[in-house]
Amino acid sequence: MTALNAIAPASPGAALPGRAGTEPQETAAPEATEAPLEGFRIGVTSHRRSRDLIEALERRGAEVLHAPALKIAPVNEDISLIEDTKAIIAAKPDLCIATTAYGMRRWCEAADASGIGEDLLDTLAACRMFVRGPKARGAVRAAGLADVGISSDETTATLVDMLLAEGVRGKTVAIQLHGYTDVRQLERLRMSGATVLTVTPYRWVKPDGADRLPRLIEAACSGNLDVLTFTSAPAVDAMWSTAHEMGLYKQLVESLKTTVTTAVVGPVTAQPLLDAGITPLVPERFRMGALIRLVCEHLALNHVRRLETRSGVVELRGRSLRIDGEPVEVAPAPLLLLRALLGAGGAVLSRESLSELLELRGSVHALDMTVSRLRSSLPDGRLVETVVKRGYRIRV
């Protein structure tokens, strides 16, 4: 295990949470015969049920840095859950929104444990149920209830649009929240004349191992990370908060805009990144398997360099370099230089452009030293060719 791997081992009994509280349960695709993520380092920020995601990435060859940004508080630590449930039962709401499958199940289980499970189900059966997505619908129906409407894009905003279109003035609306509260949607209902009651079956709290997230942030800022995954919007907010505390927020955002790819499980999780000017990968289906496939495809198309040269077939996958199928160890700075030269496909790259890439501030000596280190690491140093008074290129 490398030092970076030691940020966190996979949490026992964990798997992937979904968008801001959803619960993808799709099984990852069968293990491929090759390792499409070999050489790539991927950060995982989820806590609840993260093990499936980590194992799926590692099966595909990735080195995983696990640094959970948040965890869900144990239900027995959330006294307000039962109090809020009793208030909803007493109010007999006209409408109810179920946002997540996990939250719906946890709500019913907590009510059962407190002796009010039947009262809760009777209350929900008497009102019109709306669900945010197919998984929430499945949990509602598993509880013996029926829904009358589902969001077209699995967002709370679309559900609220539906309720406002039919009118909510004078009505009582109960909303099962997830760990991330969309305050704006609650206000829209209240401003339209509804009485809004909420229940939060799970809350996000800081996880154990407070040093993990800072170390993951440092890895992203220093270029020691290829992809950073998020499965809940609160995890993004927690990372922003930690980065601010470290004085690295601007540097982190810049890294996520340029050198580190972000990948999220759905549009709700994507929003805090979009607000910061970062465009993440978002799968068409908001599931773990789809997220992993999208990451594999993106890295294969954009971050794998393969070139036939006079020194052999050179393939660079993230930090994994192979020449004619044999692994070659190269230090980070020379590897960055080689990646640029391979990307040029044999064309000459100027000393100035390479110096800027390596942030050498125009130091000719430092560039020459990096080239020398690269050549000494290669089985055939002639792979990197000097073009007098112009720069360097790969000898194809």
Secondary structure as GFF3:
##gff-version 3
##sequence-region A 1 396
A	DSSP	three_ten_helix	5	7	.	.	.	ID=ss1
A	DSSP	three_ten_helix	19	21	.	.	.	ID=ss2
A	DSSP	beta_strand	41	44	.	.	.	ID=ss3
A	DSSP	alpha_helix	51	59	.	.	.	ID=ss4
A	DSSP	beta_strand	63	66	.	.	.	ID=ss5
A	DSSP	beta_strand	71	72	.	.	.	ID=ss6
A	DSSP	three_ten_helix	75	77	.	.	.	ID=ss7
A	DSSP	alpha_helix	80	91	.	.	.	ID=ss8
A	DSSP	beta_strand	95	98	.	.	.	ID=ss9
A	DSSP	alpha_helix	101	113	.	.	.	ID=ss10
A	DSSP	alpha_helix	117	125	.	.	.	ID=ss11
A	DSSP	beta_strand	128	131	.	.	.	ID=ss12
A	DSSP	alpha_helix	134	142	.	.	.	ID=ss13
A	DSSP	beta_strand	147	150	.	.	.	ID=ss14
A	DSSP	alpha_helix	156	166	.	.	.	ID=ss15
A	DSSP	beta_strand	172	176	.	.	.	ID=ss16
A	DSSP	alpha_helix	183	191	.	.	.	ID=ss17
A	DSSP	beta_strand	195	199	.	.	.	ID=ss18
A	DSSP	beta_strand	204	205	.	.	.	ID=ss19
A	DSSP	alpha_helix	212	221	.	.	.	ID=ss20
A	DSSP	beta_strand	227	230	.	.	.	ID=ss21
A	DSSP	alpha_helix	233	246	.	.	.	ID=ss22
A	DSSP	alpha_helix	249	258	.	.	.	ID=ss23
A	DSSP	beta_strand	261	264	.	.	.	ID=ss24
A	DSSP	alpha_helix	267	275	.	.	.	ID=ss25
A	DSSP	alpha_helix	288	302	.	.	.	ID=ss26
A	DSSP	beta_strand	304	309	.	.	.	ID=ss27
A	DSSP	beta_strand	312	317	.	.	.	ID=ss28
A	DSSP	beta_strand	320	323	.	.	.	ID=ss29
A	DSSP	beta_strand	326	328	.	.	.	ID=ss30
A	DSSP	alpha_helix	332	343	.	.	.	ID=ss31
A	DSSP	beta_strand	349	350	.	.	.	ID=ss32
A	DSSP	alpha_helix	351	357	.	.	.	ID=ss33
A	DSSP	alpha_helix	364	377	.	.	.	ID=ss34
A	DSSP	three_ten_helix	381	383	.	.	.	ID=ss35
A	DSSP	beta_strand	384	387	.	.	.	ID=ss36
A	DSSP	beta_strand	391	394	.	.	.	ID=ss37
###
